[in-house]
Amino acid sequence: MKNIIQNINKAFDHRIRLGIMSVLMVNESADFSTLKELLGVTDGNLASHAKALESEAYIIVEKQFIGRKPNTSYIATKEGKKAFQDHIDALEKLISNT
């Protein structure tokens, strides 16, 4: 049982990032307002954590206008989905080994 936590991904160690990825794993995409409401976070918190996931190439951020209103949507990348699944698998292995 060498280094049981080696596959836990630091990019997902915050509850907001964990929440963003959890929502995106079961939905094709989610917009800013939906994520904000589901996660109960402020605009700044959501934006900064989304940026962290984007910088890891785990999510894609799409910005557009609907009418005159800006709309930001988030989509999990293939790499992001794999990294998140690996993270969940590592957590499950950690729990089952303790």
Summary of the structure (lengths in Angstrom):
residues: 98
radius of gyration: 14.7
end to end distance: 10.8
largest distance: 56.1
contacts: 267
relative contact order: 0.21
helix: 56%
strand: 18%
